[in-house]
Amino acid sequence: MATFIPRKIFPALNSLPRSYFLGHHKAGLDKMRTMLSHIDLVIECRDYRIPLTSRNPLFEENLAGRERLIVYTKKDLASGGQQSDRNRERTIREFHHPAAVLFSDYKDKTSIRKILEFARTHATAADSLTGSRMMIVGMPNVGKSSLLNALRGVGVHKGKVAQTGAQPGVTRKIGTTVKIIEGEESGEGVYLMDTPGVFIPYVPNAEAMLKLALCGSVKDTIIAPTTLADYLLYHFNMYDPSVYKEYESPTNDTTQLLDAIARKTGRLQKGGAPDIEASALWMIQRWRNGHFGRFPLDEITHETLESERKAHENAGLSLSQGRKMVKELRKQKSRQKYLNIL
């Protein structure tokens, strides 16, 4: 039997959409900016699976002037508690120093208590008689509302107040403040404000868009499920091809794997033909839930982190610049379609 050789490079897909910056994203960001004077701490959530790609420079630009805690959410979906995971987290902490960084799984009370302790310490230092107001921000579907519910549950033993969902856009407006830490004699406690996810105005490259789509930051209708499944298979094979051994032997052929999944799981159309798209969606959702291996999509090293920092500094991309780039990309596609017709 020939030795399986996984793909080392995923082909560039320049035709992919490169923006998902919606009207309520801008409205939410504008509202956050106006409320900043009443906020003591900004808790910025980023996805543990894509720590580089889920960074949104708009928060740094528009919410500057407030202390920031960066929380990498959904740790349980990309960490197995191995030494390599601890090394990755240490590298991220060193990169952000002296800014505070925590890693969280909303189902893990220990990690939730660490965030609460940070918030309590920060509120105590502020020493406000009216309590401390904090704001939670992040890209769409990064886990802000789930984290808020967990903080409330552990902090004041109250039920959920923020709606959550598998698709982005569940939270579309800034909510009221929610108490997460009870007050003491000297103050009223700590309150946290949920906010809508805000996408970046323009995604710098197609692969970043694929990562964001796989992690649920854009709706599943934006990029073809079979394209996402192909990119996910590419990562499966780089990580460990055995994660899908129940369905197929190691392969670089996505159609072959999806065909096997369809037959194994009963996702068949009339006549017994495999439903490839439904199988692709199932495969993606299974990975999102941690059932097809737990690994990050971003490579984290001191070099990649520094490269990302420089890329953002050089880009200096504003909202208006992002819109112009999106319009220009659409014009190029339209011209290409016209030339193809000719």
VOPAGU-2260 file (C-alpha; in pm, 1 decimal, decimal comma):
REM VOPAGU-2260
SITE   aa  ch    i         X         Y         Z
SITE  MET   A    0       0,0       0,0       0,0
SITE  ALA   A    1     135,0     342,7     -97,3
SITE  THR   A    2     226,1     580,4     184,9
SITE  PHE   A    3     -31,5     855,5     226,8
SITE  ILE   A    4     107,3    1205,2     166,2
SITE  PRO   A    5    -116,4    1491,9     281,6
SITE  ARG   A    6    -136,2    1820,7      94,0
SITE  LYS   A    7     121,1    2069,7     220,9
SITE  ILE   A    8     -50,4    2373,4      67,5
SITE  PHE   A    9    -416,0    2455,3      22,2
SITE  PRO   A   10    -489,4    2612,7    -317,6
SITE  ALA   A   11    -565,1    2985,2    -321,3
SITE  LEU   A   12    -933,7    3064,9    -367,9
SITE  ASN   A   13    -933,5    3428,9    -468,8
SITE  SER   A   14   -1302,0    3420,2    -567,5
SITE  LEU   A   15   -1418,6    3382,4    -206,4
SITE  PRO   A   16   -1606,0    3674,6     -43,8
SITE  ARG   A   17   -1372,7    3877,8     172,6
SITE  SER   A   18   -1614,1    4073,9     387,5
SITE  TYR   A   19   -1905,5    4008,5     622,0
SITE  PHE   A   20   -1923,4    4353,2     780,5
SITE  LEU   A   21   -2298,9    4408,7     820,5
SITE  GLY   A   22   -2508,2    4709,0     916,8
SITE  HIS   A   23   -2565,2    4597,3    1274,5
SITE  HIS   A   24   -2189,3    4543,5    1314,1
SITE  LYS   A   25   -2121,3    4911,6    1243,2
SITE  ALA   A   26   -2418,5    5025,2    1453,0
SITE  GLY   A   27   -2297,9    4812,7    1743,5
SITE  LEU   A   28   -1942,0    4942,8    1719,0
SITE  ASP   A   29   -2063,7    5304,6    1708,8
SITE  LYS   A   30   -2276,1    5243,6    2017,4
SITE  MET   A   31   -1986,3    5080,9    2202,7
SITE  ARG   A   32   -1772,9    5386,1    2134,0
SITE  THR   A   33   -2031,6    5624,5    2279,0
SITE  MET   A   34   -2061,6    5415,9    2597,2
SITE  LEU   A   35   -1689,6    5381,4    2655,9
SITE  SER   A   36   -1676,0    5663,3    2912,3
SITE  HIS   A   37   -1896,9    5453,2    3143,7
SITE  ILE   A   38   -1686,1    5136,0    3106,3
SITE  ASP   A   39   -1400,6    5036,5    3339,6
SITE  LEU   A   40   -1277,9    4724,6    3157,0
SITE  VAL   A   41   -1312,0    4579,5    2807,9
SITE  ILE   A   42   -1314,9    4199,0    2792,2
SITE  GLU   A   43   -1222,5    4107,1    2436,1
SITE  CYS   A   44   -1301,0    3748,7    2331,2
SITE  ARG   A   45   -1101,5    3569,0    2064,0
SITE  ASP   A   46   -1144,8    3211,8    1943,0
SITE  TYR   A   47    -883,6    2969,0    2081,8
SITE  ARG   A   48    -897,2    2775,7    1752,5
SITE  ILE   A   49    -798,4    3085,3    1551,7
SITE  PRO   A   50    -616,9    3316,9    1795,3
SITE  LEU   A   51    -460,3    3519,0    1513,4
SITE  THR   A   52    -750,0    3526,3    1269,7
SITE  SER   A   53   -1018,2    3614,4    1528,5
SITE  ARG   A   54    -841,5    3934,5    1627,8
SITE  ASN   A   55   -1036,2    4242,8    1519,4
SITE  PRO   A   56    -821,1    4559,9    1510,0
SITE  LEU   A   57   -1140,4    4769,9    1506,6
SITE  PHE   A   58   -1173,8    4710,0    1880,6
SITE  GLU   A   59    -824,5    4839,5    1948,3
SITE  GLU   A   60    -886,8    5144,2    1730,2
SITE  ASN   A   61   -1234,1    5232,2    1857,1
SITE  LEU   A   62   -1219,1    5121,2    2221,4
SITE  ALA   A   63    -874,5    5255,1    2308,3
SITE  GLY   A   64    -822,3    5416,6    2646,1
SITE  ARG   A   65    -966,9    5137,9    2858,1
SITE  GLU   A   66    -784,3    4849,9    3021,5
SITE  ARG   A   67    -835,4    4530,2    2827,7
SITE  LEU   A   68    -855,6    4163,8    2925,2
SITE  ILE   A   69    -815,3    3925,6    2631,8
SITE  VAL   A   70    -999,5    3596,5    2677,5
SITE  TYR   A   71    -940,3    3311,5    2433,4
SITE  THR   A   72   -1271,0    3124,1    2432,1
SITE  LYS   A   73   -1364,1    2769,2    2331,2
SITE  LYS   A   74   -1038,0    2627,7    2461,6
SITE  ASP   A   75   -1202,0    2286,5    2495,5
SITE  LEU   A   76   -1238,9    2266,0    2115,5
SITE  ALA   A   77    -867,6    2297,3    2036,9
SITE  SER   A   78    -676,0    2182,6    2343,0
SITE  GLY   A   79    -617,6    1838,3    2481,4
SITE  GLY   A   80    -413,3    1957,9    2778,7
SITE  GLN   A   81     -90,9    1843,5    2614,4
SITE  GLN   A   82     249,3    2008,0    2652,7
SITE  SER   A   83     214,2    2151,6    2303,4
SITE  ASP   A   84    -107,0    2325,3    2416,4
SITE  ARG   A   85      63,9    2471,5    2722,0
SITE  ASN   A   86     354,1    2588,7    2507,4
SITE  ARG   A   87     111,2    2759,8    2269,7
SITE  GLU   A   88     -61,2    2939,0    2556,4
SITE  ARG   A   89     270,8    3051,3    2702,7
SITE  THR   A   90     373,1    3192,4    2363,5
SITE  ILE   A   91      45,5    3387,0    2339,4
SITE  ARG   A   92      84,6    3524,5    2693,0
SITE  GLU   A   93     440,0    3635,8    2622,8
SITE  PHE   A   94     327,8    3805,6    2303,2
SITE  HIS   A   95      54,7    4006,5    2481,0
SITE  HIS   A   96     264,0    4098,6    2786,4
SITE  PRO   A   97     199,6    4318,6    2984,0
SITE  ALA   A   98    -167,2    4293,7    2878,5
SITE  ALA   A   99    -370,4    4034,4    3068,9
SITE  VAL   A  100    -462,8    3709,4    2890,3
SITE  LEU   A  101    -682,9    3419,5    3003,5
SITE  PHE   A  102    -798,1    3098,6    2831,1
SITE  SER   A  103   -1153,2    2983,4    2882,7
SITE  ASP   A  104   -1406,9    2708,2    2833,1
SITE  TYR   A  105   -1748,2    2834,3    2943,0
SITE  LYS   A  106   -1832,9    2486,6    3077,6
SITE  ASP   A  107   -1518,9    2482,2    3297,9
SITE  LYS   A  108   -1594,1    2661,6    3625,2
SITE  THR   A  109   -1225,2    2688,4    3712,8
SITE  SER   A  110   -1150,1    2902,2    3406,8
SITE  ILE   A  111   -1466,7    3107,8    3468,6
SITE  ARG   A  112   -1356,6    3177,9    3827,6
SITE  LYS   A  113   -1022,9    3309,2    3700,3
SITE  ILE   A  114   -1203,2    3566,0    3485,7
SITE  LEU   A  115   -1428,3    3660,4    3777,6
SITE  GLU   A  116   -1126,4    3702,3    4004,3
SITE  PHE   A  117    -961,0    3932,3    3749,9
SITE  ALA   A  118   -1282,3    4136,0    3725,9
SITE  ARG   A  119   -1315,6    4153,1    4104,5
SITE  THR   A  120    -955,3    4269,4    4147,1
SITE  HIS   A  121   -1000,3    4532,9    3878,0
SITE  ALA   A  122   -1325,9    4656,3    4034,3
SITE  THR   A  123   -1169,0    4672,7    4381,0
SITE  ALA   A  124    -885,9    4885,7    4247,8
SITE  ALA   A  125   -1138,1    5121,1    4084,4
SITE  ASP   A  126   -1313,8    5162,4    4422,7
SITE  SER   A  127   -1642,8    5294,6    4284,4
SITE  LEU   A  128   -1949,9    5335,2    4504,9
SITE  THR   A  129   -2176,6    5274,0    4203,7
SITE  GLY   A  130   -2011,3    4947,9    4107,1
SITE  SER   A  131   -1794,6    4855,9    3809,7
SITE  ARG   A  132   -1923,4    4843,2    3448,8
SITE  MET   A  133   -1749,3    4616,4    3199,6
SITE  MET   A  134   -1809,4    4540,5    2832,6
SITE  ILE   A  135   -1758,8    4210,2    2650,0
SITE  VAL   A  136   -1668,9    4235,2    2278,9
SITE  GLY   A  137   -1546,7    4010,2    1999,0
SITE  MET   A  138   -1599,0    3879,6    1647,6
SITE  PRO   A  139   -1935,4    3715,8    1560,7
SITE  ASN   A  140   -2002,7    3379,4    1728,8
SITE  VAL   A  141   -1679,5    3386,1    1927,4
SITE  GLY   A  142   -1861,3    3286,7    2245,5
SITE  LYS   A  143   -1931,8    3620,8    2417,2
SITE  SER   A  144   -2288,2    3544,7    2523,8
SITE  SER   A  145   -2200,2    3194,5    2642,9
SITE  LEU   A  146   -1917,7    3340,7    2851,0
SITE  LEU   A  147   -2147,3    3608,5    2996,7
SITE  ASN   A  148   -2401,9    3343,5    3097,7
SITE  ALA   A  149   -2127,3    3134,5    3257,7
SITE  LEU   A  150   -1987,4    3434,5    3449,4
SITE  ARG   A  151   -2335,7    3514,9    3578,2
SITE  GLY   A  152   -2402,4    3153,3    3671,3
SITE  VAL   A  153   -2080,4    3108,3    3868,3
SITE  GLY   A  154   -2058,1    3465,0    3997,8
SITE  VAL   A  155   -2410,8    3526,3    4130,5
SITE  HIS   A  156   -2570,6    3181,4    4077,5
SITE  LYS   A  157   -2834,8    3313,0    3837,3
SITE  GLY   A  158   -2966,2    3164,4    3512,6
SITE  LYS   A  159   -2892,5    3256,7    3152,8
SITE  VAL   A  160   -2979,6    3604,0    3029,7
SITE  ALA   A  161   -2806,2    3617,5    2690,1
SITE  GLN   A  162   -2931,8    3419,2    2391,5
SITE  THR   A  163   -2680,0    3192,1    2219,6
SITE  GLY   A  164   -2679,7    3001,7    1891,1
SITE  ALA   A  165   -2468,2    2806,2    1643,9
SITE  GLN   A  166   -2491,0    3076,2    1375,5
SITE  PRO   A  167   -2358,7    3433,3    1406,5
SITE  GLY   A  168   -2591,2    3729,2    1461,3
SITE  VAL   A  169   -2793,7    3603,4    1759,9
SITE  THR   A  170   -2693,2    3916,2    1954,8
SITE  ARG   A  171   -2765,5    4215,2    1728,7
SITE  LYS   A  172   -2791,4    4497,3    1981,8
SITE  ILE   A  173   -2608,5    4603,6    2293,9
SITE  GLY   A  174   -2786,6    4456,9    2592,6
SITE  THR   A  175   -2844,7    4588,0    2941,9
SITE  THR   A  176   -2577,5    4536,5    3203,6
SITE  VAL   A  177   -2589,1    4207,0    3390,7
SITE  LYS   A  178   -2451,6    4155,8    3741,0
SITE  ILE   A  179   -2174,0    3896,2    3752,8
SITE  ILE   A  180   -2026,8    3970,9    4098,2
SITE  GLU   A  181   -2222,6    4066,6    4407,1
SITE  GLY   A  182   -2141,3    4396,6    4572,3
SITE  GLU   A  183   -1975,2    4443,2    4907,9
SITE  GLU   A  184   -2017,3    4718,4    5164,5
SITE  SER   A  185   -1803,4    4956,9    4958,9
SITE  GLY   A  186   -1977,3    4909,1    4623,8
SITE  GLU   A  187   -2264,3    4769,2    4418,7
SITE  GLY   A  188   -2077,7    4487,5    4249,4
SITE  VAL   A  189   -1960,4    4420,2    3895,0
SITE  TYR   A  190   -2185,2    4445,5    3589,1
SITE  LEU   A  191   -2112,3    4316,5    3239,5
SITE  MET   A  192   -2263,5    4436,7    2912,7
SITE  ASP   A  193   -2315,8    4200,3    2617,5
SITE  THR   A  194   -2255,3    4337,4    2267,3
SITE  PRO   A  195   -2310,6    4215,6    1909,3
SITE  GLY   A  196   -2021,7    4049,0    1733,1
SITE  VAL   A  197   -1834,7    4281,5    1497,3
SITE  PHE   A  198   -1664,5    4149,4    1183,8
SITE  ILE   A  199   -1355,1    4310,6    1036,6
SITE  PRO   A  200   -1428,7    4537,6     735,7
SITE  TYR   A  201   -1209,0    4337,4     498,9
SITE  VAL   A  202   -1044,0    3995,9     540,8
SITE  PRO   A  203    -680,3    4016,3     426,0
SITE  ASN   A  204    -667,2    3677,0     253,6
SITE  ALA   A  205    -891,8    3393,8     141,3
SITE  GLU   A  206    -751,2    3142,0     388,3
SITE  ALA   A  207    -840,1    3368,1     681,9
SITE  MET   A  208   -1196,4    3382,8     549,0
SITE  LEU   A  209   -1206,8    3001,9     536,7
SITE  LYS   A  210   -1092,6    2981,6     898,3
SITE  LEU   A  211   -1351,8    3234,3    1013,6
SITE  ALA   A  212   -1624,5    3049,8     822,9
SITE  LEU   A  213   -1523,1    2712,0     966,1
SITE  CYS   A  214   -1540,5    2853,7    1318,5
SITE  GLY   A  215   -1885,7    2998,8    1253,7
SITE  SER   A  216   -1807,6    3371,4    1233,8
SITE  VAL   A  217   -2004,0    3395,5     908,2
SITE  LYS   A  218   -2325,9    3217,3     815,7
SITE  ASP   A  219   -2291,9    2876,1     653,5
SITE  THR   A  220   -2456,1    3008,0     336,1
SITE  ILE   A  221   -2170,5    3250,6     259,3
SITE  ILE   A  222   -1913,6    2988,6     148,8
SITE  ALA   A  223   -2004,4    2655,5     -10,9
SITE  PRO   A  224   -2002,6    2375,8     251,1
SITE  THR   A  225   -1800,3    2152,4      19,2
SITE  THR   A  226   -1528,8    2419,7      -1,3
SITE  LEU   A  227   -1516,5    2442,6     378,3
SITE  ALA   A  228   -1512,6    2063,6     405,4
SITE  ASP   A  229   -1218,1    2048,2     165,8
SITE  TYR   A  230   -1025,9    2301,7     375,7
SITE  LEU   A  231   -1115,6    2111,1     691,5
SITE  LEU   A  232    -992,6    1784,3     537,1
SITE  TYR   A  233    -666,0    1960,2     456,8
SITE  HIS   A  234    -628,9    2038,1     829,4
SITE  PHE   A  235    -740,7    1689,0     934,5
SITE  ASN   A  236    -459,5    1541,7     731,2
SITE  MET   A  237    -201,2    1784,9     867,4
SITE  TYR   A  238    -316,2    1710,6    1222,5
SITE  ASP   A  239    -404,2    1338,2    1219,4
SITE  PRO   A  240    -583,8    1155,2     934,1
SITE  SER   A  241    -709,9     896,0    1179,0
SITE  VAL   A  242    -975,9    1140,8    1306,7
SITE  TYR   A  243   -1200,4    1027,7    1019,8
SITE  LYS   A  244   -1090,9     661,6    1005,7
SITE  GLU   A  245   -1444,2     549,8    1096,8
SITE  TYR   A  246   -1557,8     669,8     754,1
SITE  GLU   A  247   -1263,4     648,5     512,9
SITE  SER   A  248    -894,7     569,2     488,7
SITE  PRO   A  249    -655,7     869,6     459,6
SITE  THR   A  250    -735,6    1070,5     148,9
SITE  ASN   A  251    -692,0    1414,4      -5,6
SITE  ASP   A  252   -1013,9    1366,6    -203,1
SITE  THR   A  253   -1297,9    1548,9     -25,4
SITE  THR   A  254   -1567,9    1401,8    -247,1
SITE  GLN   A  255   -1447,8    1052,4    -160,3
SITE  LEU   A  256   -1466,2    1126,6     213,0
SITE  LEU   A  257   -1806,6    1298,9     190,4
SITE  ASP   A  258   -1942,9    1008,5     -14,8
SITE  ALA   A  259   -1830,3     766,6     257,0
SITE  ILE   A  260   -1979,5     986,9     531,3
SITE  ALA   A  261   -2311,2    1010,5     345,6
SITE  ARG   A  262   -2338,8     633,7     317,0
SITE  LYS   A  263   -2225,6     571,1     673,4
SITE  THR   A  264   -2463,6     826,1     827,2
SITE  GLY   A  265   -2757,4     770,6     591,0
SITE  ARG   A  266   -2742,9    1112,0     424,2
SITE  LEU   A  267   -2877,7     992,2      93,2
SITE  GLN   A  268   -3099,7    1147,3    -171,9
SITE  LYS   A  269   -3371,6     976,4    -373,2
SITE  GLY   A  270   -3235,2     672,1    -546,3
SITE  GLY   A  271   -2961,7     627,2    -288,2
SITE  ALA   A  272   -2727,3     897,4    -423,7
SITE  PRO   A  273   -2507,8    1051,0    -151,1
SITE  ASP   A  274   -2608,8    1399,9     -36,0
SITE  ILE   A  275   -2264,8    1558,9     -56,1
SITE  GLU   A  276   -2364,6    1904,9      67,5
SITE  ALA   A  277   -2555,4    1770,9     369,2
SITE  SER   A  278   -2257,3    1548,7     452,8
SITE  ALA   A  279   -2024,1    1847,8     429,5
SITE  LEU   A  280   -2240,5    2047,3     671,7
SITE  TRP   A  281   -2254,0    1749,2     909,8
SITE  MET   A  282   -1876,1    1706,7     897,0
SITE  ILE   A  283   -1819,8    2078,3     967,0
SITE  GLN   A  284   -2063,7    2082,4    1258,8
SITE  ARG   A  285   -1909,3    1769,4    1409,3
SITE  TRP   A  286   -1568,9    1937,9    1405,8
SITE  ARG   A  287   -1712,2    2255,5    1558,6
SITE  ASN   A  288   -1845,0    2042,1    1843,6
SITE  GLY   A  289   -1509,2    1875,3    1903,0
SITE  HIS   A  290   -1587,6    1532,4    1753,7
SITE  PHE   A  291   -1328,6    1534,6    1472,4
SITE  GLY   A  292   -1013,4    1614,7    1665,5
SITE  ARG   A  293    -934,7    1917,7    1881,0
SITE  PHE   A  294    -673,0    2137,5    1717,9
SITE  PRO   A  295    -621,6    2502,5    1621,9
SITE  LEU   A  296    -633,1    2621,8    1261,7
SITE  ASP   A  297    -378,8    2900,7    1321,3
SITE  GLU   A  298     -13,8    2812,7    1364,6
SITE  ILE   A  299     112,6    2984,6    1679,0
SITE  THR   A  300     480,8    3066,5    1709,6
SITE  HIS   A  301     667,7    3382,1    1808,3
SITE  GLU   A  302     733,9    3434,1    1436,0
SITE  THR   A  303     369,7    3402,8    1324,1
SITE  LEU   A  304     251,7    3631,1    1604,3
SITE  GLU   A  305     506,5    3897,4    1516,5
SITE  SER   A  306     423,7    3864,3    1148,6
SITE  GLU   A  307      55,8    3914,5    1228,0
SITE  ARG   A  308     132,4    4224,3    1434,4
SITE  LYS   A  309     333,9    4379,3    1151,9
SITE  ALA   A  310      67,0    4292,8     896,3
SITE  HIS   A  311    -197,0    4477,5    1098,0
SITE  GLU   A  312      32,1    4775,4    1157,1
SITE  ASN   A  313     112,6    4804,0     787,4
SITE  ALA   A  314    -248,3    4761,9     680,9
SITE  GLY   A  315    -394,9    5038,2     896,1
SITE  LEU   A  316    -732,1    4944,6     750,8
SITE  SER   A  317   -1019,3    5176,8     837,7
SITE  LEU   A  318   -1389,1    5108,4     782,7
SITE  SER   A  319   -1400,3    5330,1     474,0
SITE  GLN   A  320   -1087,1    5169,0     328,5
SITE  GLY   A  321   -1235,7    4826,1     387,2
SITE  ARG   A  322   -1554,8    4918,0     202,8
SITE  LYS   A  323   -1352,8    5055,0     -90,0
SITE  MET   A  324   -1154,4    4730,9    -113,8
SITE  VAL   A  325   -1474,0    4523,8    -110,6
SITE  LYS   A  326   -1627,2    4739,6    -385,6
SITE  GLU   A  327   -1311,7    4712,7    -595,8
SITE  LEU   A  328   -1310,2    4334,6    -557,3
SITE  ARG   A  329   -1673,5    4320,9    -673,8
SITE  LYS   A  330   -1589,7    4537,6    -974,4
SITE  GLN   A  331   -1303,1    4306,4   -1068,3
SITE  LYS   A  332   -1535,4    4003,9   -1050,3
SITE  SER   A  333   -1796,6    4180,4   -1265,1
SITE  ARG   A  334   -1535,2    4272,8   -1525,8
SITE  GLN   A  335   -1409,5    3915,0   -1531,5
SITE  LYS   A  336   -1762,5    3780,6   -1583,6
SITE  TYR   A  337   -1813,4    4026,6   -1871,2
SITE  LEU   A  338   -1487,0    3920,4   -2033,6
SITE  ASN   A  339   -1583,3    3555,3   -1998,1
SITE  ILE   A  340   -1912,8    3623,1   -2178,2
SITE  LEU   A  341   -1726,4    3790,6   -2463,3
